[in-house]
Amino acid sequence: MVLKDFYKILSLENTSDSKYDAVILVNDKHDVFKGHFPDNPIMPGVCMIQIIKELSETITKSNLMMQTLSNVKFMALINPEVTPELRLELDVITTEDGLVKVKNTTYFNETVALKLSNVYKKT
């Protein structure tokens, strides 16, 4: 975990072949939110991208390096004081050439907060 104590994985389960559901709890008291932004904490997009990478590493049991990031759509602001629990749907496929393709949709409650697709290389 790059940011110590930034979030905790509450559950991570394989729901079908390549599909996983994760539930995480974001630490709304983390120092990141003091700067982003004081008195109005908003989840930084780069932190969400890092969480997705770390969950993908857990799923694949591999160290990963991002190769491409596409179709990134931040659809709602995540305020960890209001909605600290996030649900991430991940579709994780390892190709024959060893690349890991991940599609993600992140929710708080029933609201879609983020959608993205990325490709990682195993390191």
C-alpha positions as CSV (number, residue, x, y, z in Angstrom):
1,M,0.0,0.0,0.0
2,V,1.6,3.3,-1.1
3,L,-0.4,5.4,1.3
4,K,-0.2,3.9,4.8
5,D,-3.6,3.5,6.5
6,F,-5.4,5.2,3.5
7,Y,-8.0,2.5,3.2
8,K,-8.9,-1.0,4.4
9,I,-10.2,-3.9,2.3
10,L,-13.4,-5.1,4.0
11,S,-14.1,-7.8,1.4
12,L,-12.7,-9.0,-1.9
13,E,-14.5,-11.9,-3.6
14,N,-14.4,-13.6,-7.0
15,T,-18.0,-13.4,-8.3
16,S,-17.4,-15.2,-11.6
17,D,-14.5,-16.2,-14.0
18,S,-12.7,-12.8,-14.2
19,K,-15.0,-10.7,-12.1
20,Y,-14.4,-9.5,-8.6
21,D,-16.2,-7.3,-6.1
22,A,-14.3,-5.4,-3.5
23,V,-15.6,-3.3,-0.6
24,I,-13.1,-0.8,0.9
25,L,-13.3,1.6,3.8
26,V,-11.5,4.9,3.2
27,N,-9.9,6.6,6.2
28,D,-11.5,10.0,6.1
29,K,-8.9,11.2,8.7
30,H,-5.9,10.5,6.5
31,D,-3.5,13.4,5.8
32,V,-4.3,13.4,2.1
33,F,-7.7,14.9,2.8
34,K,-6.1,17.8,4.8
35,G,-4.7,19.1,1.5
36,H,-7.5,17.8,-0.9
37,F,-9.3,19.9,0.4
38,P,-9.4,21.5,3.9
39,D,-12.9,21.4,5.3
40,N,-14.2,19.8,2.1
41,P,-12.4,16.4,1.6
42,I,-12.6,15.0,-1.9
43,M,-11.0,11.7,-3.0
44,P,-8.1,12.4,-5.3
45,G,-8.4,10.6,-8.7
46,V,-4.8,9.4,-8.5
47,C,-5.6,7.7,-5.2
48,M,-8.5,5.8,-6.8
49,I,-6.3,4.7,-9.6
50,Q,-3.7,3.5,-7.1
51,I,-6.4,1.6,-5.1
52,I,-7.5,-0.2,-8.3
53,K,-3.9,-1.1,-9.1
54,E,-3.3,-2.5,-5.6
55,L,-6.5,-4.5,-5.7
56,S,-5.5,-5.8,-9.2
57,E,-2.1,-6.9,-7.7
58,T,-3.9,-8.7,-4.9
59,I,-6.1,-10.5,-7.4
60,T,-3.3,-11.5,-9.7
61,K,-0.7,-12.1,-7.0
62,S,1.7,-10.0,-9.1
63,N,3.5,-6.7,-9.0
64,L,2.0,-4.6,-11.8
65,M,3.1,-1.5,-13.7
66,M,0.6,0.5,-15.6
67,Q,1.0,0.6,-19.3
68,T,-2.2,2.3,-20.5
69,L,-5.1,4.0,-18.9
70,S,-8.2,4.7,-21.0
71,N,-11.9,5.6,-20.8
72,V,-11.4,7.3,-17.4
73,K,-14.6,8.9,-16.3
74,F,-14.9,10.5,-12.9
75,M,-18.7,10.7,-12.6
76,A,-19.3,11.8,-8.9
77,L,-17.1,13.3,-6.2
78,I,-16.3,11.0,-3.4
79,N,-16.4,12.7,0.0
80,P,-14.9,10.2,2.6
81,E,-16.7,11.9,5.5
82,V,-20.1,11.3,3.9
83,T,-19.4,8.0,2.0
84,P,-16.3,6.2,3.3
85,E,-17.4,2.8,2.0
86,L,-16.8,2.2,-1.7
87,R,-17.6,-0.9,-3.8
88,L,-15.4,-1.7,-6.7
89,E,-16.4,-4.0,-9.5
90,L,-13.3,-5.3,-11.3
91,D,-13.0,-7.4,-14.4
92,V,-9.4,-8.7,-14.5
93,I,-8.1,-10.7,-17.5
94,T,-4.5,-11.8,-18.0
95,T,-3.7,-12.2,-21.7
96,E,-1.6,-14.8,-23.3
97,D,1.3,-12.3,-23.6
98,G,1.1,-11.7,-19.8
99,L,-0.6,-8.3,-19.8
100,V,-3.3,-7.7,-17.2
101,K,-6.4,-5.9,-18.5
102,V,-8.7,-4.3,-15.9
103,K,-12.1,-2.7,-16.2
104,N,-13.4,-1.0,-13.1
105,T,-16.6,0.6,-11.9
106,T,-16.5,2.2,-8.5
107,Y,-19.7,3.0,-6.5
108,F,-20.7,4.7,-3.3
109,N,-24.1,3.6,-2.3
110,E,-25.8,3.1,-5.7
111,T,-23.9,6.1,-7.3
112,V,-21.3,5.4,-9.9
113,A,-18.3,7.5,-9.0
114,L,-15.6,6.2,-11.5
115,K,-15.3,4.1,-14.6
116,L,-12.0,3.2,-16.2
117,S,-10.1,0.6,-18.2
118,N,-6.4,0.0,-17.9
119,V,-3.7,-2.4,-18.9
120,Y,-0.8,-3.4,-16.6
121,K,2.4,-5.2,-17.3
122,K,3.6,-7.8,-14.7
123,T,7.0,-6.7,-13.2
